[in-house]
């Protein structure tokens, strides 16, 4: 595919040349099959927020927008669910300031495994 020259298709030839020069970079995803090639999980996480915003018709003021952004409990609830942390226990721990449940960034760091990037050969 890359060694050919298509007459009457100058744009196609330019794109194929650009792809050929970046071939190693474009194929790097094959070295990490555990990383999805799509963002469906991120889209799904935002879908509930967007649906609620559309149903409610948005906010009427900056204060309303600030309140909505502050109290987006379902985003926090989803994060807790993904981490295996009880949402209600998390809220109670924050209200009591007892430290029974660590901050969510710490939980995320403890559960994540660093991905090591190996240079393409």
N, C-alpha and C positions, 0 to 999 in steps of 0.2 A: 504494500500500500504506500509506503513512504518513498520507494525508489522510483516511482512513476511520475511522469509529468503529464498533466491533463491539458490538452490543447483546448483553447477557448474557455478555460476555467482558471483564470489567473488568481482569483481570490481563493479558490480551493487549493491551488498550489502553495500560496503563501501560508494558509492555515496548516497544511500538512507539514510544511517546513518548520513552522513554529512548534508544532507538536513533536516532530522528530528531534528538535534540539532540546526539548524538555522531557524526552521519553523516560529517562531514569526517574525524574521527579514525579511524573504522572503515574508511573507504575509503583511508586513507593507504598501506596495503600495496600498492595498485595502482600507486602511483608508484615502487615498488621491486620490479620483477618478479624480480630476481636473488635476493631474500631468500625462502627457502622459507616456506610458510605452515604447515608441520608441523615436528615435531622428530624425524623418523624417523632422521636421521643420529646424533643424540645417543642415541636409544634403541638403535640398532644398536651403538654404541660400548660401551654398558653391558651389553648382552646377554651377551657372553662372560664378563664378570666375574660376573654373576648366575648363569649356568649353572654355572660352576666352583664357586661358593660353595654352590649347592644340591647338586651332586654330592658335594662333600666333607663336607657336613653342617654347614658352618660351623666355628667354632673353639670350643675348650673353655675358653679363658681370655683375659683381656685381653692377655697377652703374645703369645698366638697371633694375636689380631686385629691387634695392632700389627705383628707380623712379616709377616702377610699384606698389610697396607696398605703396609708399607715395600717389600716385594719384589713388587709387582704389576708384573712385567716386561711382561706383554702389553699393558697400557695405555700404557706408555712405547714399546713396540714399534709399536703402532698410530700413536702420535703421530709417531714417526720416519718410518714408512711414508707417512703423509699429507704430511709435509714433504719427502719425497724424500731423507731422510738415512738412511744405512745404520745400522741398530740396533747391529750389532756394532762398527762403526767408532766410533760414538758412545760405547759402553761402554768400548772400548779407549782412546779419547781421555780419558775421565774417569779411568780407572785410571792412565794414564800422566801425567795432568795436563799434556799437551802443548799444549792449546788449539787443536788442529787443527780441531775442530768446535766452533763457538760454542754457548753455552747455548741450549736450545730456545726459551725466551721471546724471545731475540734473533732466532732464525730465524723464529719466528712473526711478530714485528713486521716483519721485512724482507719477508716474503711477503704480508702483509696489505695491502689497499688500504682506506683509510678511506672509510666510507660517509657522504656528505654528506646531511644531512636538509634538505629544502627545505620550508618551511612551506606548508601547504595553503592554497589560495586559495578 
